[in-house]
Amino acid sequence: MSAAPLLALDAVTVLRDARPVLREVSFSLAPGERLAVTGGNGAGKSTLLRTLVGLERPASGRVIAFGAERRDEAGFREVRRRAGLLFQDADDQLFSPTVLEDVAFGPLNLGLPRREAEAVARRRLEAFGIGALAGRLTHRLSGGEKRLVALAAVLAMDPEVLLLDEPTNALDEQHATRMTELLEGLGCAMILVSHDAGLVDRLATRRLRLQDGCLS
């Protein structure tokens, strides 16, 4: 008997300015699966990820996460605790003054005492080889450093699923290689939105293509 999907969309349509961005999209993500969603700019890939965690709401269809249909903010708050979304632009994700504060923010929100939350954050930074950045001002990091810190912040929440929106976008070769190695070493399920063919080849166990809001 196959395991129940972690996340699923069932005939979901999302509208923006009364026009469909997603058109009756259906798919599911199984435990341990690494699903790549490819497609051109404006195809709706980021909207798909945002819909899964309730940052976009469907005009029709169902969002199912961790065994339950999610309809309201209370339900999606639980989803966001269990599914970590890495935004395409790290500046949309990092908002605390220092790196350590940014990475510790999620564990603090989960109820950990500050000392424990900071210990979790330091372990994540060390695992990424960027422990020396802990005291740095976030806004003074390079683009590649911000991207790695943003991923560390997501993983500090210990998510069951990763939703990755162009994780190697605008990274130089060194940081893109490091990001790829880090993601390859993770055991959790993930949905990967990327134009990076090399990253998709190394990570994906299944692929779907989004075109004009339709998934195939």
Contacts in CASP RR format, 6 or more apart in sequence:
PFRMAT RR
TARGET T0000
AUTHOR 0000-0000-0000
METHOD contacts of the structure
MODEL  1
MSAAPLLALDAVTVLRDARPVLREVSFSLAPGERLAVTGGNGAGKSTLLR
TLVGLERPASGRVIAFGAERRDEAGFREVRRRAGLLFQDADDQLFSPTVL
EDVAFGPLNLGLPRREAEAVARRRLEAFGIGALAGRLTHRLSGGEKRLVA
LAAVLAMDPEVLLLDEPTNALDEQHATRMTELLEGLGCAMILVSHDAGLV
DRLATRRLRLQDGCLS
2 30 0 8 1.000
3 30 0 8 1.000
3 31 0 8 1.000
4 67 0 8 1.000
5 28 0 8 1.000
5 29 0 8 1.000
5 30 0 8 1.000
5 64 0 8 1.000
5 67 0 8 1.000
6 29 0 8 1.000
6 30 0 8 1.000
6 31 0 8 1.000
6 65 0 8 1.000
6 66 0 8 1.000
6 83 0 8 1.000
6 160 0 8 1.000
6 161 0 8 1.000
6 189 0 8 1.000
7 28 0 8 1.000
7 29 0 8 1.000
7 52 0 8 1.000
7 64 0 8 1.000
7 65 0 8 1.000
7 66 0 8 1.000
7 83 0 8 1.000
7 161 0 8 1.000
7 191 0 8 1.000
8 26 0 8 1.000
8 27 0 8 1.000
8 28 0 8 1.000
8 29 0 8 1.000
8 63 0 8 1.000
8 64 0 8 1.000
8 65 0 8 1.000
9 22 0 8 1.000
9 25 0 8 1.000
9 26 0 8 1.000
9 27 0 8 1.000
9 28 0 8 1.000
9 48 0 8 1.000
9 51 0 8 1.000
9 52 0 8 1.000
9 61 0 8 1.000
9 62 0 8 1.000
9 63 0 8 1.000
9 64 0 8 1.000
10 26 0 8 1.000
10 61 0 8 1.000
10 62 0 8 1.000
10 63 0 8 1.000
10 64 0 8 1.000
11 24 0 8 1.000
11 25 0 8 1.000
11 26 0 8 1.000
11 60 0 8 1.000
11 61 0 8 1.000
11 62 0 8 1.000
12 22 0 8 1.000
12 24 0 8 1.000
12 25 0 8 1.000
12 26 0 8 1.000
12 51 0 8 1.000
12 58 0 8 1.000
12 60 0 8 1.000
12 61 0 8 1.000
12 62 0 8 1.000
12 63 0 8 1.000
13 20 0 8 1.000
13 22 0 8 1.000
13 23 0 8 1.000
13 24 0 8 1.000
13 25 0 8 1.000
13 58 0 8 1.000
13 59 0 8 1.000
13 60 0 8 1.000
13 61 0 8 1.000
14 20 0 8 1.000
14 21 0 8 1.000
14 22 0 8 1.000
14 47 0 8 1.000
14 51 0 8 1.000
14 56 0 8 1.000
14 57 0 8 1.000
14 58 0 8 1.000
14 59 0 8 1.000
15 21 0 8 1.000
15 59 0 8 1.000
16 47 0 8 1.000
20 59 0 8 1.000
20 213 0 8 1.000
21 44 0 8 1.000
21 47 0 8 1.000
21 56 0 8 1.000
21 213 0 8 1.000
22 44 0 8 1.000
22 47 0 8 1.000
22 48 0 8 1.000
22 51 0 8 1.000
22 58 0 8 1.000
22 213 0 8 1.000
23 212 0 8 1.000
23 213 0 8 1.000
23 214 0 8 1.000
24 60 0 8 1.000
24 61 0 8 1.000
24 214 0 8 1.000
25 48 0 8 1.000
25 210 0 8 1.000
25 213 0 8 1.000
25 214 0 8 1.000
25 215 0 8 1.000
26 215 0 8 1.000
27 35 0 8 1.000
27 208 0 8 1.000
27 215 0 8 1.000
28 64 0 8 1.000
29 35 0 8 1.000
29 161 0 8 1.000
29 189 0 8 1.000
29 191 0 8 1.000
30 189 0 8 1.000
31 189 0 8 1.000
32 187 0 8 1.000
32 188 0 8 1.000
32 189 0 8 1.000
32 205 0 8 1.000
33 189 0 8 1.000
33 190 0 8 1.000
33 205 0 8 1.000
33 206 0 8 1.000
34 189 0 8 1.000
34 190 0 8 1.000
34 192 0 8 1.000
34 203 0 8 1.000
34 204 0 8 1.000
34 205 0 8 1.000
34 206 0 8 1.000
35 190 0 8 1.000
35 191 0 8 1.000
35 192 0 8 1.000
35 204 0 8 1.000
35 205 0 8 1.000
35 206 0 8 1.000
35 207 0 8 1.000
35 208 0 8 1.000
36 191 0 8 1.000
36 192 0 8 1.000
36 193 0 8 1.000
36 194 0 8 1.000
36 200 0 8 1.000
36 203 0 8 1.000
36 204 0 8 1.000
36 206 0 8 1.000
36 207 0 8 1.000
36 208 0 8 1.000
37 45 0 8 1.000
37 48 0 8 1.000
37 191 0 8 1.000
37 192 0 8 1.000
37 193 0 8 1.000
37 207 0 8 1.000
37 208 0 8 1.000
37 209 0 8 1.000
37 210 0 8 1.000
37 215 0 8 1.000
38 45 0 8 1.000
38 193 0 8 1.000
38 194 0 8 1.000
38 195 0 8 1.000
38 200 0 8 1.000
38 207 0 8 1.000
38 208 0 8 1.000
38 209 0 8 1.000
38 210 0 8 1.000
39 45 0 8 1.000
39 195 0 8 1.000
39 209 0 8 1.000
39 210 0 8 1.000
39 211 0 8 1.000
40 195 0 8 1.000
40 210 0 8 1.000
40 211 0 8 1.000
43 210 0 8 1.000
43 211 0 8 1.000
43 212 0 8 1.000
43 213 0 8 1.000
44 210 0 8 1.000
44 213 0 8 1.000
45 165 0 8 1.000
45 193 0 8 1.000
45 210 0 8 1.000
46 88 0 8 1.000
46 165 0 8 1.000
46 193 0 8 1.000
47 56 0 8 1.000
48 193 0 8 1.000
48 210 0 8 1.000
48 215 0 8 1.000
49 85 0 8 1.000
49 163 0 8 1.000
49 165 0 8 1.000
49 191 0 8 1.000
49 193 0 8 1.000
50 56 0 8 1.000
50 85 0 8 1.000
51 57 0 8 1.000
51 58 0 8 1.000
51 63 0 8 1.000
52 63 0 8 1.000
52 65 0 8 1.000
52 79 0 8 1.000
52 83 0 8 1.000
52 163 0 8 1.000
52 191 0 8 1.000
53 76 0 8 1.000
53 79 0 8 1.000
53 80 0 8 1.000
53 83 0 8 1.000
53 84 0 8 1.000
53 85 0 8 1.000
53 163 0 8 1.000
54 63 0 8 1.000
54 70 0 8 1.000
54 76 0 8 1.000
54 79 0 8 1.000
54 80 0 8 1.000
55 85 0 8 1.000
62 69 0 8 1.000
63 69 0 8 1.000
63 70 0 8 1.000
63 71 0 8 1.000
64 70 0 8 1.000
65 78 0 8 1.000
65 79 0 8 1.000
65 82 0 8 1.000
65 83 0 8 1.000
66 78 0 8 1.000
66 79 0 8 1.000
66 82 0 8 1.000
66 160 0 8 1.000
68 75 0 8 1.000
70 76 0 8 1.000
70 78 0 8 1.000
70 79 0 8 1.000
81 110 0 8 1.000
81 157 0 8 1.000
82 159 0 8 1.000
82 160 0 8 1.000
82 161 0 8 1.000
83 159 0 8 1.000
83 160 0 8 1.000
83 161 0 8 1.000
83 162 0 8 1.000
83 163 0 8 1.000
84 154 0 8 1.000
84 157 0 8 1.000
84 159 0 8 1.000
84 161 0 8 1.000
84 162 0 8 1.000
84 163 0 8 1.000
85 154 0 8 1.000
85 163 0 8 1.000
85 165 0 8 1.000
86 93 0 8 1.000
86 150 0 8 1.000
86 151 0 8 1.000
86 154 0 8 1.000
86 162 0 8 1.000
86 163 0 8 1.000
86 164 0 8 1.000
86 165 0 8 1.000
86 167 0 8 1.000
87 93 0 8 1.000
87 150 0 8 1.000
87 165 0 8 1.000
88 165 0 8 1.000
88 166 0 8 1.000
88 169 0 8 1.000
90 143 0 8 1.000
90 144 0 8 1.000
90 146 0 8 1.000
90 147 0 8 1.000
90 149 0 8 1.000
90 150 0 8 1.000
91 146 0 8 1.000
93 150 0 8 1.000
93 153 0 8 1.000
93 154 0 8 1.000
94 102 0 8 1.000
94 138 0 8 1.000
94 146 0 8 1.000
94 149 0 8 1.000
94 150 0 8 1.000
94 153 0 8 1.000
95 102 0 8 1.000
95 138 0 8 1.000
96 102 0 8 1.000
96 105 0 8 1.000
96 138 0 8 1.000
97 137 0 8 1.000
97 138 0 8 1.000
98 134 0 8 1.000
98 135 0 8 1.000
98 136 0 8 1.000
98 137 0 8 1.000
98 138 0 8 1.000
99 125 0 8 1.000
99 130 0 8 1.000
99 133 0 8 1.000
99 134 0 8 1.000
99 135 0 8 1.000
99 136 0 8 1.000
99 138 0 8 1.000
99 141 0 8 1.000
99 149 0 8 1.000
100 118 0 8 1.000
100 121 0 8 1.000
100 122 0 8 1.000
100 125 0 8 1.000
100 134 0 8 1.000
100 135 0 8 1.000
102 138 0 8 1.000
102 149 0 8 1.000
102 153 0 8 1.000
103 120 0 8 1.000
103 121 0 8 1.000
103 124 0 8 1.000
103 125 0 8 1.000
103 149 0 8 1.000
103 152 0 8 1.000
103 153 0 8 1.000
103 156 0 8 1.000
104 114 0 8 1.000
104 117 0 8 1.000
104 118 0 8 1.000
104 120 0 8 1.000
104 121 0 8 1.000
104 156 0 8 1.000
105 153 0 8 1.000
106 117 0 8 1.000
106 153 0 8 1.000
106 156 0 8 1.000
106 157 0 8 1.000
107 116 0 8 1.000
107 117 0 8 1.000
107 120 0 8 1.000
107 121 0 8 1.000
107 156 0 8 1.000
107 157 0 8 1.000
108 114 0 8 1.000
108 117 0 8 1.000
110 157 0 8 1.000
111 117 0 8 1.000
112 120 0 8 1.000
120 156 0 8 1.000
121 134 0 8 1.000
121 152 0 8 1.000
121 156 0 8 1.000
122 131 0 8 1.000
122 134 0 8 1.000
124 152 0 8 1.000
124 153 0 8 1.000
124 155 0 8 1.000
124 156 0 8 1.000
125 131 0 8 1.000
125 133 0 8 1.000
125 134 0 8 1.000
125 149 0 8 1.000
125 152 0 8 1.000
127 152 0 8 1.000
128 148 0 8 1.000
128 151 0 8 1.000
128 152 0 8 1.000
128 178 0 8 1.000
128 182 0 8 1.000
130 145 0 8 1.000
130 148 0 8 1.000
130 149 0 8 1.000
130 152 0 8 1.000
133 141 0 8 1.000
133 145 0 8 1.000
133 149 0 8 1.000
138 146 0 8 1.000
138 149 0 8 1.000
141 149 0 8 1.000
143 170 0 8 1.000
143 171 0 8 1.000
143 175 0 8 1.000
144 170 0 8 1.000
144 171 0 8 1.000
144 172 0 8 1.000
144 175 0 8 1.000
145 175 0 8 1.000
147 167 0 8 1.000
147 168 0 8 1.000
147 169 0 8 1.000
147 171 0 8 1.000
147 175 0 8 1.000
147 179 0 8 1.000
148 175 0 8 1.000
148 178 0 8 1.000
148 179 0 8 1.000
148 182 0 8 1.000
151 167 0 8 1.000
151 179 0 8 1.000
151 182 0 8 1.000
151 183 0 8 1.000
154 162 0 8 1.000
155 162 0 8 1.000
155 186 0 8 1.000
159 188 0 8 1.000
160 188 0 8 1.000
160 189 0 8 1.000
161 188 0 8 1.000
161 189 0 8 1.000
161 190 0 8 1.000
161 191 0 8 1.000
162 183 0 8 1.000
162 186 0 8 1.000
162 188 0 8 1.000
162 189 0 8 1.000
162 190 0 8 1.000
162 191 0 8 1.000
163 190 0 8 1.000
163 191 0 8 1.000
164 183 0 8 1.000
164 190 0 8 1.000
164 191 0 8 1.000
164 192 0 8 1.000
164 193 0 8 1.000
164 194 0 8 1.000
165 193 0 8 1.000
166 193 0 8 1.000
166 194 0 8 1.000
166 195 0 8 1.000
166 196 0 8 1.000
167 179 0 8 1.000
167 183 0 8 1.000
167 192 0 8 1.000
167 194 0 8 1.000
167 199 0 8 1.000
168 175 0 8 1.000
168 176 0 8 1.000
168 179 0 8 1.000
168 180 0 8 1.000
168 194 0 8 1.000
168 196 0 8 1.000
168 199 0 8 1.000
169 195 0 8 1.000
171 179 0 8 1.000
176 196 0 8 1.000
176 199 0 8 1.000
180 198 0 8 1.000
180 199 0 8 1.000
180 202 0 8 1.000
180 203 0 8 1.000
183 190 0 8 1.000
183 192 0 8 1.000
183 199 0 8 1.000
183 203 0 8 1.000
184 202 0 8 1.000
184 203 0 8 1.000
190 203 0 8 1.000
192 199 0 8 1.000
192 200 0 8 1.000
192 203 0 8 1.000
192 204 0 8 1.000
194 200 0 8 1.000
200 207 0 8 1.000
208 215 0 8 1.000
208 216 0 8 1.000
209 215 0 8 1.000
209 216 0 8 1.000
END
